[in-house]
Amino acid sequence: MCERESSALQPELTPKELWTELSRVAPEWIEAFTWQLCEAATRAEMTDRLGPLREFAHSWALFLSVQRHPERAVLLRALEEFVTGPTAGTKPGSEPVPVPEKESGSASETEVGEER
């Protein structure tokens, strides 16, 4: 694929271009996009830095790159659920991985790194 073709697939990292692509690919996210843009602009103004706006643009560009491929979006959601869900760290059909408690001086039944 030539450089010209690949750049056409990725919108520019501007709120206008990202919004346009979002309205085409995942219009149900427009409200969240608008709210996060306002939050990023407020943080940028308060800190006198562009970092919050850059972070906003990059995170939405990543979101859009996943949403353009629905099969990847489904897989990503499943992986996120696997990592953060109530059975985080388990394989289907296995027991949950013990998580060490954060209290000082205490340890879980199975120490980190110890085999069962």
Backbone bond lengths (Angstrom), bond angles and torsions (degrees), N, CA, C in turn:
res aa  C-N    CA-C-N  psi(-1)  N-CA   C-N-CA  omega(-1)  CA-C   N-CA-C  phi
1 M - - - 1.441 - - 1.526 108.23 -
2 C 1.289 116.71 135.17 1.452 119.66 -179.12 1.527 110.38 -81.42
3 E 1.327 116.08 164.21 1.461 121.60 -176.86 1.520 111.63 -60.24
4 R 1.307 117.53 -36.82 1.459 121.39 -178.51 1.526 111.05 -64.81
5 E 1.330 117.49 -41.30 1.458 120.68 178.47 1.515 111.63 -65.80
6 S 1.333 118.35 -43.45 1.454 121.12 -177.31 1.521 111.54 -66.82
7 S 1.328 118.59 -34.59 1.457 119.49 179.81 1.522 110.73 -70.64
8 A 1.323 118.10 -27.12 1.455 120.47 178.27 1.528 111.08 -70.48
9 L 1.320 117.77 -24.57 1.448 121.39 -179.89 1.521 112.52 -77.76
10 Q 1.293 118.38 -26.16 1.458 123.36 -177.08 1.528 109.28 -109.11
11 P 1.350 117.91 121.82 1.462 118.35 178.55 1.526 110.61 -68.71
12 E 1.326 115.52 157.68 1.456 119.29 175.09 1.520 108.52 -64.16
13 L 1.318 116.21 154.79 1.465 120.54 -177.74 1.528 111.12 -84.44
14 T 1.311 116.05 56.58 1.466 122.08 174.79 1.521 107.17 -119.04
15 P 1.330 117.33 148.56 1.466 119.09 179.03 1.525 112.89 -55.07
16 K 1.321 118.10 -39.58 1.462 121.07 -178.85 1.525 111.32 -63.13
17 E 1.337 117.09 -48.50 1.470 120.62 -179.38 1.526 111.57 -66.80
18 L 1.336 116.71 -40.54 1.457 120.07 178.65 1.531 110.70 -64.53
19 W 1.341 116.79 -42.32 1.462 121.07 179.03 1.527 110.19 -61.97
20 T 1.327 117.02 -43.58 1.460 121.51 179.81 1.525 110.51 -59.75
21 E 1.320 116.52 -46.51 1.469 120.70 179.54 1.532 110.44 -66.66
22 L 1.322 117.27 -40.66 1.459 121.39 179.78 1.528 110.75 -63.40
23 S 1.311 117.50 -41.25 1.469 120.15 179.49 1.528 111.26 -64.39
24 R 1.322 116.86 -25.33 1.460 121.13 178.19 1.529 111.65 -84.18
25 V 1.330 116.77 -42.65 1.460 121.90 -171.69 1.531 113.07 -89.91
26 A 1.330 117.26 -42.79 1.471 121.04 -174.93 1.528 110.04 -147.25
27 P 1.333 117.74 69.95 1.465 120.67 -174.98 1.531 114.46 -61.05
28 E 1.314 117.25 -21.66 1.467 119.95 178.94 1.534 112.66 -66.42
29 W 1.327 117.76 -11.78 1.463 122.68 -179.14 1.536 113.06 -98.75
30 I 1.319 118.76 2.93 1.467 121.66 -177.41 1.526 111.90 -59.34
31 E 1.328 117.23 -42.60 1.471 120.02 -179.03 1.527 111.30 -62.48
32 A 1.322 117.42 -44.80 1.466 120.83 178.37 1.527 110.74 -64.02
33 F 1.327 116.41 -40.89 1.460 121.59 178.10 1.531 110.46 -58.64
34 T 1.334 116.19 -48.75 1.463 121.32 -178.11 1.524 110.76 -62.87
35 W 1.327 116.74 -43.84 1.459 120.67 179.36 1.527 110.64 -62.39
36 Q 1.332 116.98 -46.00 1.470 120.31 -179.03 1.524 111.47 -67.13
37 L 1.322 117.78 -33.49 1.458 120.61 175.87 1.527 110.40 -63.25
38 C 1.323 117.05 -43.84 1.472 120.55 177.65 1.528 110.94 -62.36
39 E 1.312 116.30 -42.58 1.470 120.44 178.23 1.532 111.14 -62.49
40 A 1.318 117.19 -44.34 1.468 121.53 -179.63 1.527 110.32 -64.48
41 A 1.326 116.77 -42.24 1.469 120.26 179.21 1.524 110.82 -64.07
42 T 1.322 117.09 -40.29 1.467 121.14 178.43 1.523 110.63 -63.81
43 R 1.336 116.52 -46.28 1.484 119.95 178.65 1.520 110.73 -62.99
44 A 1.330 117.02 -40.26 1.468 120.54 179.53 1.522 110.44 -62.95
45 E 1.311 116.65 -42.05 1.466 120.29 179.45 1.523 110.81 -67.13
46 M 1.324 117.67 -42.08 1.464 121.31 -178.42 1.520 112.12 -66.32
47 T 1.333 116.74 -35.84 1.464 120.22 -176.79 1.518 112.80 -95.83
48 D 1.332 116.25 -7.90 1.457 122.18 -177.20 1.535 110.49 57.13
49 R 1.336 115.31 39.21 1.467 123.10 179.71 1.528 109.31 -134.68
50 L 1.316 117.07 153.88 1.457 121.75 178.12 1.533 112.91 -92.94
51 G 1.311 115.93 -6.09 1.471 120.60 -177.69 1.521 114.41 -50.40
52 P 1.345 119.31 -47.68 1.465 118.87 -179.97 1.526 113.19 -60.61
53 L 1.316 117.80 -35.56 1.469 120.70 178.38 1.527 111.23 -71.66
54 R 1.322 116.54 -38.04 1.472 119.58 177.21 1.528 110.53 -65.15
55 E 1.332 115.71 -43.89 1.463 120.39 178.82 1.534 110.29 -60.98
56 F 1.318 116.51 -43.74 1.463 121.71 177.38 1.533 110.46 -57.13
57 A 1.327 116.74 -51.79 1.464 121.23 -176.90 1.527 111.54 -62.13
58 H 1.322 117.26 -43.40 1.468 120.16 -179.02 1.523 111.52 -67.85
59 S 1.330 118.08 -39.14 1.467 119.53 -179.28 1.523 111.05 -67.68
60 W 1.345 117.20 -38.05 1.459 119.04 178.54 1.525 111.28 -74.06
61 A 1.306 118.43 -32.37 1.469 120.60 175.86 1.526 109.75 -64.22
62 L 1.330 116.65 -40.88 1.466 120.59 176.99 1.520 110.14 -64.15
63 F 1.326 116.84 -45.80 1.456 121.26 177.88 1.529 110.70 -55.41
64 L 1.327 116.30 -46.47 1.464 120.95 -179.45 1.526 112.03 -64.79
65 S 1.320 116.71 -38.21 1.465 118.77 -179.74 1.524 110.92 -63.91
66 V 1.328 117.23 -32.67 1.462 120.52 176.72 1.528 110.05 -75.86
67 Q 1.329 116.98 -43.55 1.467 120.81 -176.66 1.525 113.19 -65.85
68 R 1.315 118.37 -23.57 1.465 121.14 178.28 1.525 111.89 -66.30
69 H 1.322 116.37 -18.49 1.466 122.32 -179.31 1.526 107.53 -123.24
70 P 1.322 118.38 90.20 1.475 121.79 -174.38 1.525 114.21 -53.42
71 E 1.327 117.68 -35.84 1.466 119.23 -179.92 1.534 110.85 -66.17
72 R 1.310 117.38 -34.38 1.469 120.81 176.21 1.526 110.50 -71.26
73 A 1.327 116.84 -37.43 1.465 120.93 179.44 1.533 109.91 -62.76
74 V 1.337 117.26 -42.09 1.464 121.06 178.42 1.525 110.12 -63.12
75 L 1.317 117.13 -45.05 1.461 121.32 178.88 1.530 110.96 -62.55
76 L 1.328 117.35 -43.62 1.460 120.69 179.50 1.527 111.00 -61.61
77 R 1.334 117.52 -44.06 1.469 120.21 178.29 1.521 110.69 -61.31
78 A 1.326 117.56 -41.26 1.463 120.92 178.93 1.530 110.82 -63.60
79 L 1.325 116.60 -41.21 1.470 120.23 178.42 1.524 111.46 -66.89
80 E 1.338 116.74 -40.43 1.461 120.26 177.50 1.522 110.54 -61.89
81 E 1.323 116.69 -42.52 1.458 120.97 178.31 1.517 110.68 -64.09
82 F 1.322 116.63 -40.07 1.469 121.14 177.94 1.526 110.97 -59.88
83 V 1.342 115.87 -41.85 1.456 120.72 -176.27 1.525 112.16 -76.65
84 T 1.333 118.03 -36.62 1.461 120.47 -172.54 1.514 114.30 -110.78
85 G 1.319 118.11 -7.70 1.454 121.61 -175.28 1.519 112.78 -71.49
86 P 1.366 115.85 179.03 1.469 120.77 -177.83 1.523 113.11 -63.59
87 T 1.316 117.41 -21.90 1.465 120.30 177.59 1.523 110.13 -110.97
88 A 1.324 116.13 36.54 1.467 121.28 -177.79 1.519 110.56 -54.50
89 G 1.309 115.02 135.82 1.453 120.85 176.42 1.511 114.37 83.70
90 T 1.329 117.88 6.55 1.454 119.41 179.09 1.516 110.39 -103.51
91 K 1.278 114.55 151.42 1.463 120.44 172.40 1.525 106.20 -97.31
92 P 1.308 117.93 149.00 1.462 118.78 177.77 1.523 110.87 -52.39
93 G 1.339 116.30 129.11 1.454 121.09 179.39 1.518 114.63 82.50
94 S 1.334 118.89 8.11 1.463 120.15 179.35 1.524 109.91 -116.47
95 E 1.308 115.38 168.50 1.459 120.62 177.08 1.525 109.46 -79.16
96 P 1.351 117.59 152.35 1.466 119.89 177.40 1.526 111.42 -60.94
97 V 1.307 116.10 147.71 1.453 121.99 175.62 1.522 107.73 -76.89
98 P 1.342 119.68 127.64 1.461 120.32 -179.89 1.531 110.95 -65.15
99 V 1.321 114.95 139.97 1.456 120.80 179.92 1.509 107.61 -110.35
100 P 1.342 118.22 124.79 1.463 119.91 -179.49 1.524 110.76 -65.17
101 E 1.322 115.96 141.38 1.461 120.55 176.74 1.515 109.33 -75.29
102 K 1.326 116.15 155.46 1.454 120.29 -175.72 1.523 113.22 -95.63
103 E 1.325 117.86 2.96 1.458 119.74 178.56 1.521 109.05 -67.83
104 S 1.315 116.05 142.95 1.466 119.20 -178.19 1.519 110.00 -70.16
105 G 1.309 114.70 132.88 1.444 121.31 175.87 1.520 114.64 84.57
106 S 1.324 118.97 -8.61 1.456 119.32 179.16 1.516 109.87 -105.17
107 A 1.302 115.30 156.93 1.463 120.24 178.37 1.516 108.16 -136.67
108 S 1.289 116.19 157.12 1.466 120.38 177.33 1.512 108.96 -74.99
109 E 1.351 115.98 174.11 1.455 120.12 179.61 1.519 111.81 -57.35
110 T 1.300 116.90 -37.07 1.455 121.56 179.18 1.517 107.96 -113.74
111 E 1.302 117.02 120.31 1.473 121.12 179.37 1.507 109.62 -66.75
112 V 1.303 115.91 151.64 1.455 121.27 179.10 1.525 108.58 -60.87
113 G 1.319 115.81 130.16 1.461 120.68 178.31 1.521 114.05 86.09
114 E 1.350 118.27 -10.02 1.460 121.38 -178.70 1.515 109.29 -84.22
115 E 1.316 117.55 137.14 1.451 123.15 177.94 1.512 109.10 -75.39
116 R 1.332 116.82 151.04 1.478 120.92 174.72 1.484 110.15 -82.93
